[in-house]
Amino acid sequence: MKILIITFAFPPLNRIASSRPYSWAKYWSRLGHEVAVVTKKKTAVDGALNFAYTSDDLAGVRMMELQAWPFRLKKPAPETAEQAKRGSRALTALRDYFLALQAMKHADFWLLPAARKLMRFHRAFPFEIVVSTFGPPGGHLLASYLKEKLNLFWVADYRDLWYGNHFVNRSWLSNRLADIIESKIVYKADLITTVSSGLQARLSERFSCPVVKIENGFDEESLQEAGGERQSYFPDDGKFRIVYTGSLYPGFQDPSPLFEALQLLSQKGFPVENKIEVLFYGSRLGNIQSLVDRYGLSNIVKMPGFVSREDSLRIQRSAGALLFLEWEGPGGESIITGKLFEYLFSGKPILNVGGQTDQSESISLIKKFDAGIIAGKSAPFIAGTLEQMVGKPFYMDQHEEAREALQQYSRKFLAEKMIKIIGEQYGNRG
C-alpha cells in the first residue's frame, strides 16, 4: 500500500508525540509498504530538535516538509497556572474562530497553500491511504481536504481529543465551535484510531465510522540507540533517586502529596537529604519551583533541565523509582501518556501519585504488570512507601512474565497491529 502520514510532531522534534507517527513510518516501510511523511520543517521555536534516530530507520520513507502548519498558534510559556488559563483560552478562541471560517469555506489562506502542495505530491506519489494525527488540528484539516478531492481512505488518529479536550481551556462559545468544526471535518474519515478505551468510547459516540484503540507504546530499538544498559547515569553515592521526565502541567498534575510526604519524613527525623533525591527533567515544569520553595525542599528536589531522549532513557533506568503524576480533572481516567510506557519498559518501580480515582487506565496498567505503587494523595502513605523503597529496591526485571506481556505495547507490535486493521478496513471499503 502507498501511505501518506500527516503529522506535526515528528523527529527531530524531541517530544513523546513524535514517537507514534515515527514508529508507523519506520515499521510500515519495513513491512514493504511505500510510506511518505508530511510534517512541518522544524525550527528551534518548535522545541528541542535532538530526537535520536538513524538514517536506516527511515530508509525509503519519502519526506515532505512544510514551512508552516495550518492553524497552529504558538503561545509563550506561562509563568503561572492562571496565566496559562488566560493565554490558552484567548489563543484557543482565536484559532477556533479561524477554523470555523475554514469549515464554512471562507478562510483558506493557511490551508490551501499546503493542500495544493499535497495535491502536486500525489501526482508524483499516488498514495491510496492518508493517516493524520491530532493535534494540532491542521493535520486532520489537510487529510479531510485530500479525502474530499481524491476519495482516499482516511485514518484520523487521536492522541488527545479535539472537542472535549481535557487540557484545552475553552470558553462555551469556543467549545461549541470546536464541536461543529470537528464534526464537519472528521465525519469524512473511514477509520479513527486513538490511544485509550475512554477516548475510544467518547469518539465512538460522536462518529459513525469504526473507532479502534491503538495504544501508545515504547520502541525498544530506541533503547539500543540510547546505548542500551550502559553504566548508571548517577554517582554511586547511596542516594535513592526518584525521577520524573517530561512536561508537567499545573492544574492538571500535582506533586504536592509527594512533597508533603518528604516534609513528614524530615519532621520525624528520617535523613531525607542524605537518602533521597527527587529529580524533575524537562523544560516545561510548571509551578515546581514555587512548590519546592513552599515545602522547603530545595536541598532534596532538583530540576536539572531538559535532556536528550537517549539520556532520558538512561536516567529512567538508573533511577530508584519513577514518578508518574496522575491527571487531575474531567477525563483524566482515560489518559494514558506515552511516558507511562517508557516507565513500564524501564524495569524500575513506578510511584503513582495523585488522581481522582483508582480506576484510571494508567493505574490499571501499572497494576496489570505489577510495576509499582499506587500512592494516591495520602502523604503519610507515600512517606511510609518511600521508607520501604529506600530500604528495599525493587526491579521489574525480576518478573519475566510481565516483561513478555509488555511486548503487546512495543511500538513495532502496535504499528503492525494498526496497519493490519487499516488493510482490512481498506479492503472492505465498498
ZAVEXPA-202115 format. One record per residue (C-alpha): residue in one letter; x negated, y, z negated. Coordinates in nm, 2 decimals. Example, Ala and Ser with C-alpha at 12.3 -4.5 7.8 and 13.67 -1.06 7.14 Angstrom:
// residues 2
{'A', {-1.23, -0.45, -0.78}}
{'S', {-1.37, -0.11, -0.71}}
//
This chain:
// residues 430
{'M', {0.00, 0.00, 0.00}}
{'K', {-0.10, 0.36, 0.06}}
{'I', {-0.05, 0.56, -0.26}}
{'L', {-0.08, 0.93, -0.35}}
{'I', {-0.13, 1.02, -0.71}}
{'I', {-0.04, 1.38, -0.80}}
{'T', {-0.18, 1.49, -1.14}}
{'F', {-0.31, 1.80, -1.31}}
{'A', {-0.52, 1.60, -1.57}}
{'F', {-0.80, 1.41, -1.40}}
{'P', {-1.18, 1.37, -1.45}}
{'P', {-1.40, 1.56, -1.50}}
{'L', {-1.14, 1.73, -1.73}}
{'N', {-1.21, 1.57, -2.07}}
{'R', {-0.86, 1.52, -2.21}}
{'I', {-0.69, 1.20, -2.31}}
{'A', {-0.42, 1.28, -2.05}}
{'S', {-0.68, 1.23, -1.77}}
{'S', {-0.73, 0.87, -1.86}}
{'R', {-0.39, 0.75, -1.75}}
{'P', {-0.40, 0.86, -1.38}}
{'Y', {-0.77, 0.79, -1.36}}
{'S', {-0.71, 0.43, -1.46}}
{'W', {-0.44, 0.40, -1.19}}
{'A', {-0.68, 0.53, -0.92}}
{'K', {-0.96, 0.30, -1.04}}
{'Y', {-0.78, -0.02, -1.08}}
{'W', {-0.53, 0.01, -0.79}}
{'S', {-0.81, 0.07, -0.55}}
{'R', {-0.99, -0.23, -0.68}}
{'L', {-0.68, -0.44, -0.61}}
{'G', {-0.72, -0.34, -0.24}}
{'H', {-0.47, -0.05, -0.23}}
{'E', {-0.56, 0.27, -0.05}}
{'V', {-0.54, 0.55, -0.30}}
{'A', {-0.56, 0.92, -0.28}}
{'V', {-0.55, 1.17, -0.57}}
{'V', {-0.43, 1.53, -0.56}}
{'T', {-0.54, 1.74, -0.85}}
{'K', {-0.64, 2.09, -0.94}}
{'K', {-1.00, 2.19, -0.88}}
{'K', {-1.12, 2.21, -1.24}}
{'T', {-1.30, 2.51, -1.39}}
{'A', {-1.42, 2.59, -1.74}}
{'V', {-1.09, 2.76, -1.80}}
{'D', {-0.91, 2.43, -1.78}}
{'G', {-1.12, 2.27, -2.06}}
{'A', {-1.43, 2.07, -2.11}}
{'L', {-1.55, 1.91, -1.79}}
{'N', {-1.76, 1.62, -1.92}}
{'F', {-1.53, 1.31, -1.88}}
{'A', {-1.79, 1.04, -1.82}}
{'Y', {-1.74, 0.81, -1.53}}
{'T', {-1.95, 0.66, -1.25}}
{'S', {-1.91, 0.72, -0.88}}
{'D', {-1.84, 0.35, -0.84}}
{'D', {-1.53, 0.38, -1.05}}
{'L', {-1.35, 0.58, -0.77}}
{'A', {-1.53, 0.43, -0.47}}
{'G', {-1.29, 0.46, -0.18}}
{'V', {-1.05, 0.69, -0.35}}
{'R', {-0.97, 1.00, -0.15}}
{'M', {-0.97, 1.32, -0.34}}
{'M', {-0.79, 1.64, -0.26}}
{'E', {-0.84, 1.94, -0.49}}
{'L', {-0.60, 2.24, -0.51}}
{'Q', {-0.73, 2.58, -0.61}}
{'A', {-0.42, 2.64, -0.82}}
{'W', {-0.15, 2.43, -0.98}}
{'P', {0.22, 2.52, -0.92}}
{'F', {0.39, 2.68, -1.22}}
{'R', {0.10, 2.63, -1.47}}
{'L', {0.08, 2.92, -1.71}}
{'K', {-0.22, 2.91, -1.94}}
{'K', {-0.17, 3.06, -2.28}}
{'P', {-0.46, 3.17, -2.51}}
{'A', {-0.52, 2.95, -2.81}}
{'P', {-0.32, 3.09, -3.10}}
{'E', {-0.47, 3.17, -3.44}}
{'T', {-0.17, 3.08, -3.64}}
{'A', {0.13, 2.85, -3.61}}
{'E', {0.36, 3.15, -3.59}}
{'Q', {0.16, 3.29, -3.30}}
{'A', {0.18, 2.95, -3.14}}
{'K', {0.56, 2.95, -3.16}}
{'R', {0.59, 3.31, -3.02}}
{'G', {0.34, 3.25, -2.74}}
{'S', {0.48, 2.91, -2.65}}
{'R', {0.84, 3.04, -2.63}}
{'A', {0.75, 3.35, -2.42}}
{'L', {0.54, 3.16, -2.17}}
{'T', {0.78, 2.87, -2.15}}
{'A', {1.08, 3.10, -2.08}}
{'L', {0.88, 3.28, -1.81}}
{'R', {0.78, 2.95, -1.64}}
{'D', {1.13, 2.81, -1.67}}
{'Y', {1.27, 3.12, -1.51}}
{'F', {1.04, 3.08, -1.21}}
{'L', {1.12, 2.71, -1.20}}
{'A', {1.49, 2.79, -1.20}}
{'L', {1.43, 3.02, -0.90}}
{'Q', {1.24, 2.74, -0.72}}
{'A', {1.52, 2.49, -0.79}}
{'M', {1.76, 2.74, -0.62}}
{'K', {1.51, 2.78, -0.33}}
{'H', {1.42, 3.14, -0.39}}
{'A', {1.06, 3.12, -0.52}}
{'D', {0.84, 2.91, -0.30}}
{'F', {0.53, 3.14, -0.34}}
{'W', {0.34, 2.89, -0.56}}
{'L', {0.48, 2.56, -0.45}}
{'L', {0.48, 2.59, -0.07}}
{'P', {0.11, 2.65, -0.01}}
{'A', {0.02, 2.33, -0.20}}
{'A', {0.31, 2.14, -0.04}}
{'R', {0.20, 2.24, 0.31}}
{'K', {-0.15, 2.11, 0.24}}
{'L', {0.00, 1.78, 0.13}}
{'M', {0.21, 1.76, 0.45}}
{'R', {-0.11, 1.80, 0.65}}
{'F', {-0.29, 1.55, 0.43}}
{'H', {-0.01, 1.30, 0.50}}
{'R', {-0.08, 1.32, 0.87}}
{'A', {-0.44, 1.21, 0.81}}
{'F', {-0.34, 0.96, 0.53}}
{'P', {0.02, 0.84, 0.58}}
{'F', {0.09, 0.74, 0.22}}
{'E', {0.41, 0.54, 0.15}}
{'I', {0.43, 0.59, -0.23}}
{'V', {0.38, 0.90, -0.44}}
{'V', {0.32, 0.89, -0.81}}
{'S', {0.34, 1.21, -1.00}}
{'T', {0.27, 1.25, -1.37}}
{'F', {0.42, 1.51, -1.61}}
{'G', {0.30, 1.77, -1.74}}
{'P', {0.27, 2.04, -1.64}}
{'P', {0.58, 2.01, -1.42}}
{'G', {0.41, 2.11, -1.09}}
{'G', {0.33, 1.75, -1.01}}
{'H', {0.70, 1.65, -1.01}}
{'L', {0.79, 1.95, -0.80}}
{'L', {0.53, 1.86, -0.54}}
{'A', {0.64, 1.50, -0.54}}
{'S', {1.01, 1.60, -0.51}}
{'Y', {0.92, 1.81, -0.21}}
{'L', {0.74, 1.52, -0.04}}
{'K', {1.03, 1.29, -0.12}}
{'E', {1.28, 1.52, 0.05}}
{'K', {1.06, 1.58, 0.36}}
{'L', {0.91, 1.24, 0.41}}
{'N', {1.16, 1.00, 0.24}}
{'L', {0.87, 0.84, 0.04}}
{'F', {0.90, 0.61, -0.26}}
{'W', {0.86, 0.83, -0.56}}
{'V', {0.75, 0.73, -0.91}}
{'A', {0.79, 1.00, -1.17}}
{'D', {0.57, 0.93, -1.47}}
{'Y', {0.62, 1.10, -1.81}}
{'R', {0.36, 1.11, -2.09}}
{'D', {0.59, 1.36, -2.26}}
{'L', {0.95, 1.48, -2.20}}
{'W', {1.02, 1.78, -1.99}}
{'Y', {1.37, 1.87, -2.11}}
{'G', {1.39, 1.79, -2.48}}
{'N', {1.01, 1.81, -2.52}}
{'H', {0.92, 1.76, -2.89}}
{'F', {0.63, 2.01, -2.86}}
{'V', {0.75, 2.30, -2.64}}
{'N', {0.93, 2.57, -2.84}}
{'R', {1.21, 2.67, -2.61}}
{'S', {1.50, 2.92, -2.66}}
{'W', {1.85, 2.79, -2.60}}
{'L', {1.86, 2.95, -2.25}}
{'S', {1.51, 2.82, -2.16}}
{'N', {1.61, 2.47, -2.28}}
{'R', {1.93, 2.48, -2.07}}
{'L', {1.72, 2.59, -1.76}}
{'A', {1.48, 2.31, -1.82}}
{'D', {1.77, 2.06, -1.82}}
{'I', {1.91, 2.20, -1.50}}
{'I', {1.58, 2.22, -1.32}}
{'E', {1.46, 1.87, -1.42}}
{'S', {1.80, 1.71, -1.33}}
{'K', {1.80, 1.88, -0.99}}
{'I', {1.44, 1.77, -0.91}}
{'V', {1.39, 1.43, -1.07}}
{'Y', {1.72, 1.27, -0.97}}
{'K', {1.54, 1.21, -0.63}}
{'A', {1.29, 0.97, -0.80}}
{'D', {1.31, 0.60, -0.71}}
{'L', {1.14, 0.49, -1.04}}
{'I', {1.05, 0.65, -1.37}}
{'T', {0.77, 0.53, -1.60}}
{'T', {0.70, 0.65, -1.95}}
{'V', {0.48, 0.57, -2.25}}
{'S', {0.72, 0.45, -2.53}}
{'S', {1.05, 0.28, -2.59}}
{'G', {1.20, 0.60, -2.73}}
{'L', {1.12, 0.81, -2.43}}
{'Q', {1.24, 0.53, -2.21}}
{'A', {1.58, 0.53, -2.38}}
{'R', {1.61, 0.91, -2.35}}
{'L', {1.52, 0.92, -1.98}}
{'S', {1.75, 0.63, -1.91}}
{'E', {2.04, 0.83, -2.05}}
{'R', {1.96, 1.12, -1.80}}
{'F', {1.87, 0.94, -1.48}}
{'S', {2.02, 0.66, -1.28}}
{'C', {1.70, 0.51, -1.13}}
{'P', {1.51, 0.23, -1.32}}
{'V', {1.30, 0.36, -1.62}}
{'V', {1.01, 0.14, -1.72}}
{'K', {0.78, 0.15, -2.02}}
{'I', {0.41, 0.16, -1.93}}
{'E', {0.22, 0.24, -2.24}}
{'N', {-0.09, 0.44, -2.28}}
{'G', {-0.39, 0.22, -2.35}}
{'F', {-0.77, 0.21, -2.37}}
{'D', {-1.02, 0.14, -2.09}}
{'E', {-1.28, -0.09, -2.23}}
{'E', {-1.51, -0.01, -1.94}}
{'S', {-1.54, 0.34, -2.09}}
{'L', {-1.70, 0.19, -2.40}}
{'Q', {-1.96, 0.03, -2.18}}
{'E', {-2.02, 0.37, -2.01}}
{'A', {-2.05, 0.53, -2.35}}
{'G', {-2.33, 0.29, -2.45}}
{'G', {-2.12, 0.01, -2.60}}
{'E', {-2.21, -0.09, -2.95}}
{'R', {-2.51, 0.13, -3.00}}
{'Q', {-2.65, 0.22, -3.34}}
{'S', {-2.44, 0.42, -3.57}}
{'Y', {-2.37, 0.79, -3.49}}
{'F', {-2.41, 0.88, -3.86}}
{'P', {-2.71, 0.86, -4.10}}
{'D', {-2.72, 0.57, -4.34}}
{'D', {-2.65, 0.78, -4.65}}
{'G', {-2.39, 0.57, -4.82}}
{'K', {-2.10, 0.81, -4.74}}
{'F', {-1.76, 0.68, -4.63}}
{'R', {-1.66, 0.89, -4.33}}
{'I', {-1.30, 0.95, -4.23}}
{'V', {-1.29, 1.07, -3.87}}
{'Y', {-1.03, 1.25, -3.67}}
{'T', {-1.09, 1.30, -3.29}}
{'G', {-0.88, 1.52, -3.06}}
{'S', {-0.65, 1.81, -3.09}}
{'L', {-0.43, 1.89, -3.39}}
{'Y', {-0.10, 2.08, -3.37}}
{'P', {0.00, 2.28, -3.68}}
{'G', {0.37, 2.25, -3.75}}
{'F', {0.37, 1.90, -3.59}}
{'Q', {0.08, 1.73, -3.77}}
{'D', {-0.02, 1.78, -4.13}}
{'P', {-0.33, 1.65, -4.30}}
{'S', {-0.23, 1.82, -4.63}}
{'P', {-0.14, 1.49, -4.81}}
{'L', {-0.50, 1.37, -4.74}}
{'F', {-0.65, 1.69, -4.87}}
{'E', {-0.43, 1.68, -5.18}}
{'A', {-0.55, 1.32, -5.24}}
{'L', {-0.91, 1.43, -5.22}}
{'Q', {-0.84, 1.70, -5.47}}
{'L', {-0.68, 1.45, -5.70}}
{'L', {-0.98, 1.22, -5.68}}
{'S', {-1.21, 1.51, -5.77}}
{'Q', {-0.99, 1.61, -6.06}}
{'K', {-1.01, 1.26, -6.21}}
{'G', {-1.39, 1.25, -6.18}}
{'F', {-1.44, 1.05, -5.87}}
{'P', {-1.77, 1.16, -5.70}}
{'V', {-1.59, 1.27, -5.38}}
{'E', {-1.87, 1.49, -5.25}}
{'N', {-2.12, 1.21, -5.27}}
{'K', {-1.90, 0.93, -5.15}}
{'I', {-1.66, 1.07, -4.89}}
{'E', {-1.68, 1.30, -4.59}}
{'V', {-1.39, 1.39, -4.36}}
{'L', {-1.48, 1.50, -4.01}}
{'F', {-1.25, 1.66, -3.75}}
{'Y', {-1.39, 1.66, -3.40}}
{'G', {-1.22, 1.88, -3.14}}
{'S', {-1.19, 2.23, -3.00}}
{'R', {-0.82, 2.28, -3.09}}
{'L', {-0.78, 2.20, -3.46}}
{'G', {-0.51, 2.45, -3.55}}
{'N', {-0.50, 2.55, -3.92}}
{'I', {-0.75, 2.31, -4.05}}
{'Q', {-0.99, 2.57, -4.18}}
{'S', {-0.72, 2.75, -4.38}}
{'L', {-0.61, 2.42, -4.53}}
{'V', {-0.97, 2.34, -4.62}}
{'D', {-1.00, 2.67, -4.79}}
{'R', {-0.67, 2.63, -4.97}}
{'Y', {-0.77, 2.29, -5.12}}
{'G', {-1.13, 2.39, -5.19}}
{'L', {-1.28, 2.11, -4.98}}
{'S', {-1.54, 2.29, -4.77}}
{'N', {-1.81, 2.05, -4.90}}
{'I', {-1.61, 1.74, -4.80}}
{'V', {-1.41, 1.83, -4.49}}
{'K', {-1.62, 1.94, -4.19}}
{'M', {-1.54, 2.05, -3.83}}
{'P', {-1.85, 1.97, -3.61}}
{'G', {-1.67, 2.09, -3.30}}
{'F', {-1.60, 1.93, -2.96}}
{'V', {-1.80, 1.63, -2.85}}
{'S', {-1.82, 1.44, -2.52}}
{'R', {-1.59, 1.14, -2.47}}
{'E', {-1.87, 0.89, -2.50}}
{'D', {-1.98, 1.05, -2.83}}
{'S', {-1.62, 1.04, -2.94}}
{'L', {-1.61, 0.67, -2.89}}
{'R', {-1.94, 0.62, -3.07}}
{'I', {-1.81, 0.83, -3.36}}
{'Q', {-1.50, 0.62, -3.39}}
{'R', {-1.70, 0.30, -3.40}}
{'S', {-1.93, 0.45, -3.66}}
{'A', {-1.66, 0.57, -3.90}}
{'G', {-1.54, 0.41, -4.22}}
{'A', {-1.18, 0.49, -4.13}}
{'L', {-0.99, 0.68, -3.85}}
{'L', {-0.73, 0.94, -3.95}}
{'F', {-0.41, 0.93, -3.75}}
{'L', {-0.16, 1.20, -3.82}}
{'E', {0.20, 1.11, -3.76}}
{'W', {0.41, 1.35, -3.56}}
{'E', {0.65, 1.56, -3.76}}
{'G', {0.98, 1.68, -3.63}}
{'P', {1.25, 1.56, -3.39}}
{'G', {1.15, 1.28, -3.16}}
{'G', {0.83, 1.21, -3.35}}
{'E', {0.91, 0.84, -3.39}}
{'S', {0.89, 0.80, -3.01}}
{'I', {0.55, 0.95, -2.97}}
{'I', {0.26, 0.71, -2.90}}
{'T', {-0.05, 0.91, -2.80}}
{'G', {-0.34, 0.77, -2.61}}
{'K', {-0.56, 0.84, -2.91}}
{'L', {-0.39, 0.57, -3.11}}
{'F', {-0.51, 0.31, -2.85}}
{'E', {-0.87, 0.43, -2.88}}
{'Y', {-0.84, 0.38, -3.25}}
{'L', {-0.69, 0.03, -3.22}}
{'F', {-0.97, -0.08, -2.99}}
{'S', {-1.24, 0.06, -3.22}}
{'G', {-1.21, -0.22, -3.47}}
{'K', {-1.20, 0.03, -3.76}}
{'P', {-0.92, 0.08, -4.01}}
{'I', {-0.66, 0.35, -3.93}}
{'L', {-0.54, 0.57, -4.21}}
{'N', {-0.19, 0.68, -4.10}}
{'V', {-0.08, 1.00, -4.28}}
{'G', {0.24, 1.19, -4.26}}
{'G', {0.56, 1.13, -4.06}}
{'Q', {0.92, 1.14, -4.15}}
{'T', {0.99, 0.77, -4.12}}
{'D', {0.81, 0.44, -4.14}}
{'Q', {0.99, 0.31, -3.83}}
{'S', {0.79, 0.51, -3.57}}
{'E', {0.65, 0.33, -3.27}}
{'S', {0.29, 0.42, -3.37}}
{'I', {0.34, 0.28, -3.72}}
{'S', {0.49, -0.04, -3.56}}
{'L', {0.18, -0.08, -3.35}}
{'I', {-0.06, -0.03, -3.65}}
{'K', {0.14, -0.29, -3.84}}
{'K', {0.16, -0.53, -3.55}}
{'F', {-0.22, -0.55, -3.52}}
{'D', {-0.29, -0.53, -3.90}}
{'A', {-0.50, -0.23, -3.81}}
{'G', {-0.48, -0.01, -4.11}}
{'I', {-0.29, 0.16, -4.39}}
{'I', {0.05, 0.34, -4.36}}
{'A', {-0.01, 0.60, -4.63}}
{'G', {0.28, 0.84, -4.56}}
{'K', {0.28, 1.16, -4.76}}
{'S', {0.21, 1.03, -5.11}}
{'A', {-0.12, 1.20, -5.22}}
{'P', {-0.15, 0.96, -5.52}}
{'F', {-0.11, 0.66, -5.29}}
{'I', {-0.37, 0.80, -5.05}}
{'A', {-0.61, 0.87, -5.33}}
{'G', {-0.59, 0.51, -5.45}}
{'T', {-0.63, 0.38, -5.10}}
{'L', {-0.94, 0.59, -5.05}}
{'E', {-1.10, 0.44, -5.37}}
{'Q', {-1.03, 0.09, -5.23}}
{'M', {-1.16, 0.18, -4.89}}
{'V', {-1.49, 0.32, -5.02}}
{'G', {-1.55, 0.01, -5.23}}
{'K', {-1.45, -0.25, -4.97}}
{'P', {-1.50, -0.16, -4.60}}
{'F', {-1.26, -0.33, -4.36}}
{'Y', {-1.32, -0.43, -4.00}}
{'M', {-1.06, -0.52, -3.75}}
{'D', {-1.32, -0.72, -3.56}}
{'Q', {-1.25, -1.00, -3.82}}
{'H', {-0.91, -1.06, -3.66}}
{'E', {-0.98, -1.23, -3.33}}
{'E', {-0.61, -1.29, -3.26}}
{'A', {-0.54, -0.92, -3.29}}
{'R', {-0.83, -0.84, -3.05}}
{'E', {-0.69, -1.08, -2.79}}
{'A', {-0.34, -0.95, -2.83}}
{'L', {-0.47, -0.59, -2.78}}
{'Q', {-0.56, -0.68, -2.42}}
{'Q', {-0.20, -0.61, -2.32}}
{'Y', {-0.29, -0.25, -2.39}}
{'S', {-0.60, -0.24, -2.18}}
{'R', {-0.59, 0.02, -1.90}}
{'K', {-0.67, -0.25, -1.65}}
{'F', {-0.38, -0.47, -1.76}}
{'L', {-0.14, -0.18, -1.77}}
{'A', {-0.24, -0.05, -1.43}}
{'E', {-0.19, -0.39, -1.28}}
{'K', {0.15, -0.42, -1.45}}
{'M', {0.26, -0.09, -1.32}}
{'I', {0.15, -0.15, -0.96}}
{'K', {0.33, -0.48, -0.96}}
{'I', {0.65, -0.32, -1.07}}
{'I', {0.61, -0.04, -0.81}}
{'G', {0.56, -0.30, -0.54}}
{'E', {0.87, -0.49, -0.64}}
{'Q', {1.08, -0.18, -0.65}}
{'Y', {0.94, -0.05, -0.33}}
{'G', {1.01, -0.39, -0.16}}
{'N', {1.37, -0.39, -0.29}}
{'R', {1.45, -0.04, -0.16}}
{'G', {1.73, -0.07, 0.09}}
//
